[in-house]
Amino acid sequence: MESILVLTHADESGSALTKASLEAVTTARELAARLGAELTIGIVAANPQHLSKALQSAAPRLLAVSGEEFAQARFASDAAACEALCRAAMPTIVLAPQSSRFTRVMAAVAHRVGGVIDTHITAIGGAQSVEAARWFYRQRIEAVITRDQRPWFLLLDTGTHAPFVADPSQPHAQPDEIAITAVLPKLRTQVTGFRSPKVDQQTIRPDAKLLFVAGAGWTKKQPDGQTHVEEAANLITQFLSRSGASLGSSKSLVDQGGEGQSVLPFLTHLNQVGQTGSTPRHPKGLATCCHGEEPHVVGWRFIGERRAVSLDPNCGWTRGKADVVYIADAFAVIERVNALLGKKE
Ligand SMILES: Cc1cc2nc3c(=O)[nH]c(=O)nc-3n(C[C@H](O)[C@H](O)[C@H](O)COP(=O)(O)OP(=O)(O)OC[C@H]3O[C@@H](n4cnc5c(N)ncnc54)[C@H](O)[C@@H]3O)c2cc1C
């Protein structure tokens, strides 16, 4: 019989579990229910006692490692913590979020406990067996993996499951703390802080409800015969800051930078969506000044509701690739939308 351990960790503030961790809890609960397997949740955090409220009624057994060493991501302490949780729970299946923190350590943890690991798992099926699905070759091939080796570690892609929501009417169980100081190696790496872009400079936001795609049309000559790149940049950045949307781009637009043409300064190839770009997961998407060609639209595979603003009534979006297409000037539309969003602030 399988026994499942789901590993979770606190966010950077230390006051909550990450959304990806709570998504992993949902996946683990579904799998445990289907297999009739034992379920244990492991928490890595400085103060796990505060965090266990978010796991009320999630699993019969909670384990935790605690202490200031675990406040921040660091290979030596995180690997030791996850290893200790695995040795305490003795699971056959270990689920964990594919966060940068756990992605860095989990292959080593699997090796230390004699297990195997698969990454980027998007779904786990199987009635009496464990069948893990993941995509290969830029989301064109979906593979379903089964393995006999145990323990089997599965890192779960974020945005694939609903985050677990605690039931406050259930009793609140405190996690059993695992003593880890004896096995903790000498910590040579000191985390002195984070340097990250300001929130309004960070345009890729995987947790955003909306993907806003900017196409090459933003930098093309407009009906007055002129380009309006600066105006386009202002409209887009204002929309992003007012809506909280994540910024995607077509290949043509991000390529322009390399070709010496005017380009929006905040775009990089990391923003590119499509066949040779990313395949983000957002509930909604809005494409602007983008033609909706197939190599771009394949990157929208996981986007739920799709809308587009284009001047071209024959663009790809109007050919069944979007739910609603507004044949309109995106400069005028986004200016109006920004004004409406501004009133809400
Ligand atoms: C092997 C291969 C891989 C590729 N991979 C990718 C990929 O990963 N991602 C990707 O995006 N592309 C990819 N492409 C390129 C893709 O085929 C298209 O060339 C690209 O998506 C076009 O970008 P675009 O729609 O922004 O630009 P354009 O085709 O130039 O379209 C601009 C659109 O903006 C509209 N427009 C202009 N002004 C306005 C306005 N004021 N208001 C509203 N609309 C306006 C125009 O009507 C036009 O429809 C790939 C191509 C190949 C061959």
The ligand as an SDF file (V2000), in Angstrom:
LIG
                    3D

 53 58  0  0  0  0  0  0  0  0999 V2000
    9.2140   27.9330  -36.1320 C   0  0  0  0  0  0  0  0  0  0  0  0
    8.4770   29.1530  -35.6760 C   0  0  0  0  0  0  0  0  0  0  0  0
    8.2790   29.3500  -34.3200 C   0  0  0  0  0  0  0  0  0  0  0  0
    7.6060   30.4760  -33.8660 C   0  0  0  0  0  0  0  0  0  0  0  0
    7.3950   30.6290  -32.5110 N   0  0  0  0  0  0  0  0  0  0  0  0
    6.6730   31.6800  -32.0960 C   0  0  0  0  0  0  0  0  0  0  0  0
    6.3930   31.8550  -30.7110 C   0  0  0  0  0  0  0  0  0  0  0  0
    6.8120   31.0810  -29.8530 O   0  0  0  0  0  0  0  0  0  0  0  0
    5.6410   32.9270  -30.3290 N   0  0  0  0  0  0  0  0  0  0  0  0
    5.1640   33.8410  -31.2440 C   0  0  0  0  0  0  0  0  0  0  0  0
    4.5000   34.8060  -30.8350 O   0  0  0  0  0  0  0  0  0  0  0  0
    5.4400   33.7030  -32.5380 N   0  0  0  0  0  0  0  0  0  0  0  0
    6.1700   32.6540  -32.9940 C   0  0  0  0  0  0  0  0  0  0  0  0
    6.4490   32.5610  -34.3100 N   0  0  0  0  0  0  0  0  0  0  0  0
    6.1040   33.6970  -35.1850 C   0  0  0  0  0  0  0  0  0  0  0  0
    4.6380   33.7520  -35.5510 C   0  0  0  0  0  0  0  0  0  0  0  0
    4.3880   32.9250  -36.6700 O   0  0  0  0  0  0  0  0  0  0  0  0
    4.2330   35.1940  -35.9090 C   0  0  0  0  0  0  0  0  0  0  0  0
    5.1430   35.6850  -36.8660 O   0  0  0  0  0  0  0  0  0  0  0  0
    4.2270   36.1540  -34.7320 C   0  0  0  0  0  0  0  0  0  0  0  0
    3.4620   35.6210  -33.6680 O   0  0  0  0  0  0  0  0  0  0  0  0
    3.6000   37.4610  -35.1940 C   0  0  0  0  0  0  0  0  0  0  0  0
    3.6220   38.4040  -34.1570 O   0  0  0  0  0  0  0  0  0  0  0  0
    2.5340   39.5350  -34.0530 P   0  0  0  0  0  0  0  0  0  0  0  0
    1.1770   38.9520  -34.2110 O   0  0  0  0  0  0  0  0  0  0  0  0
    2.8060   40.3170  -32.8220 O   0  0  0  0  0  0  0  0  0  0  0  0
    2.9390   40.5080  -35.2700 O   0  0  0  0  0  0  0  0  0  0  0  0
    2.2400   40.8110  -36.6450 P   0  0  0  0  0  0  0  0  0  0  0  0
    2.0240   39.5680  -37.4380 O   0  0  0  0  0  0  0  0  0  0  0  0
    3.0520   41.9140  -37.2550 O   0  0  0  0  0  0  0  0  0  0  0  0
    0.8100   41.3450  -36.2470 O   0  0  0  0  0  0  0  0  0  0  0  0
    0.5910   42.6020  -35.6890 C   0  0  0  0  0  0  0  0  0  0  0  0
   -0.8950   42.7690  -35.5780 C   0  0  0  0  0  0  0  0  0  0  0  0
   -1.1570   43.9840  -34.8870 O   0  0  0  0  0  0  0  0  0  0  0  0
   -2.3310   44.5540  -35.4520 C   0  0  0  0  0  0  0  0  0  0  0  0
   -2.3420   45.9740  -35.0960 N   0  0  0  0  0  0  0  0  0  0  0  0
   -1.4930   46.9680  -35.5090 C   0  0  0  0  0  0  0  0  0  0  0  0
   -1.8340   48.1230  -34.9260 N   0  0  0  0  0  0  0  0  0  0  0  0
   -2.8890   47.8790  -34.1440 C   0  0  0  0  0  0  0  0  0  0  0  0
   -3.7050   48.6900  -33.3060 C   0  0  0  0  0  0  0  0  0  0  0  0
   -3.4680   49.9920  -33.1330 N   0  0  0  0  0  0  0  0  0  0  0  0
   -4.7220   48.0830  -32.6190 N   0  0  0  0  0  0  0  0  0  0  0  0
   -4.9880   46.7670  -32.7700 C   0  0  0  0  0  0  0  0  0  0  0  0
   -4.2740   45.9540  -33.5870 N   0  0  0  0  0  0  0  0  0  0  0  0
   -3.2350   46.5210  -34.2480 C   0  0  0  0  0  0  0  0  0  0  0  0
   -2.1960   44.2870  -36.9500 C   0  0  0  0  0  0  0  0  0  0  0  0
   -3.4630   44.3430  -37.5670 O   0  0  0  0  0  0  0  0  0  0  0  0
   -1.6190   42.8770  -36.9370 C   0  0  0  0  0  0  0  0  0  0  0  0
   -2.6560   41.9210  -36.9770 O   0  0  0  0  0  0  0  0  0  0  0  0
    7.1260   31.4300  -34.7930 C   0  0  0  0  0  0  0  0  0  0  0  0
    7.3130   31.2260  -36.1610 C   0  0  0  0  0  0  0  0  0  0  0  0
    7.9860   30.1070  -36.5990 C   0  0  0  0  0  0  0  0  0  0  0  0
    8.1790   29.9250  -38.0660 C   0  0  0  0  0  0  0  0  0  0  0  0
  1  2  1  0
  2  3  1  0
  2 52  2  0
  3  4  2  0
  4  5  1  0
  4 50  1  0
  5  6  2  0
  6  7  1  0
  6 13  1  0
  7  8  2  0
  7  9  1  0
  9 10  1  0
 10 11  2  0
 10 12  1  0
 12 13  2  0
 13 14  1  0
 14 15  1  0
 14 50  1  0
 15 16  1  0
 16 17  1  0
 16 18  1  0
 18 19  1  0
 18 20  1  0
 20 21  1  0
 20 22  1  0
 22 23  1  0
 23 24  1  0
 24 25  2  0
 24 26  1  0
 24 27  1  0
 27 28  1  0
 28 29  2  0
 28 30  1  0
 28 31  1  0
 31 32  1  0
 32 33  1  0
 33 34  1  0
 33 48  1  0
 34 35  1  0
 35 36  1  0
 35 46  1  0
 36 37  1  0
 36 45  1  0
 37 38  2  0
 38 39  1  0
 39 40  1  0
 39 45  2  0
 40 41  1  0
 40 42  2  0
 42 43  1  0
 43 44  2  0
 44 45  1  0
 46 47  1  0
 46 48  1  0
 48 49  1  0
 50 51  2  0
 51 52  1  0
 52 53  1  0
M  END
$$$$
